[in-house]
Amino acid sequence: MRVRPRLPLIPGVAALSIAVTPAPARADGCEPPSGVSPCIDANSLWLAPGEAHFFSIAPARPLGNRRAAFGFGTSFLDRPVRLHAASPDPEGRFINVVRYALDSTLLLSIGVMPRLELNATLANLRVQSGSGVEGYTSQNGPPLSPTAVRDPRLGAGFSLIDDRRLGFAAKPRLEFSLPLGEQDKLAGEASFVAAPSLALELKRGRLLLGSEIGLRLREVSDFAGTRLGSQATIALGAGFDVLDRGLLAVLAEGWLMPSLASSDHDLPDGTKVRDVLLAPAEWQFSVRSELVESLALQLGGGTALPLSSERRIAPDGSSETEHFAGITAARFRVNLVVRYVPGKT
């Protein structure tokens, strides 16, 4: 028999943890003369709100009228923003603009109608290290600030299909990222971000398949010759219940964010950079457990995937194609999320 805990303080403790961080100061340097804009969010993973089973894929089933889902997550990212700079060494040198970062995220979902839910996400950067953009443009620049507030997000989802007999569900979603984070610390966007998407889910016995396909529509930021702008978003996941009643499940997922903006450019030495495919991508394996009723704990880790590429044409006409992990794809990432869904059936 599973124990029903008394957990009214969980959402409050998580909210207090987020709220104690000081309010951000706005920055006005999104178009610096150096051409390296700090107005990007180094953490490209938006943790899914609601009664989610994956980190990157929102649940496709309806939350239900007058129900709420609370979540608190923390993410560790290793080297999500790394640049290659010219140096006396013919091979150049790598600069860890963001060496590592530790985020905390508060997730809230409320069912306002049987098929309609509203979501809110608040994220803080608890600890980070790196050279910042100044490390790329100057060898004497200050290091990256250790803490920051990221852009908050608001969204809604409408359950279009929820066929329990076939185990299939579909939910169109729309999220907005508000440019209220600390832009000068690589924690906030230069503009609003609109993110329409479609979450799909198929549940057959112990097997769960999920996906979410959408867009992130934003202004373009120039980042050392790379134009970071609107993206497509593709996430796929599969999970299997090892034990009954959600006591233990194993899950694997991956996400890909190909850029919709062209980043072809010329370097000062005459090298032409062409056929640029900027597609930050990562995979993650996790375990999930509902040891007590209404409370789920999920822990996972994964790495970047080198799915980005570009072709460099030297002044003598020779060319070479390079493959690499795109900007904001962490070399490795660890996620821990706790979800509390009272009244879960």
Secondary structure, DSSP 4 states (H G I P E B T S, - for coil): -------THHHHHHHHHHHTSPPPPP---SS-TTSB---SBS-------SS-SSSSS---S---TT-EEEEEEEEEEEEEEEEEE--SSTT-EEEEEEEEEEEEEEEEEEESSSSEEEEEEEEEEEEEES-TTHHHH-TTPPPPPS-EEPPPEEEEEE--EEETTTTEEEEEEEEEE-S-S-GGGTBS-SS-EEEEEEEEEEEETTEEEEEEEEEEB---EEETTEEE--EEEEEEEEEEEEEGGGTEEEEEEEEE--BSS---EE-TTS-EEEEEE---EEEEEEEEEEEETTEEEEEEEEEB---EEEEEE-TTS-EEEEEEPPTT--SEEEEEEEEE-TT--
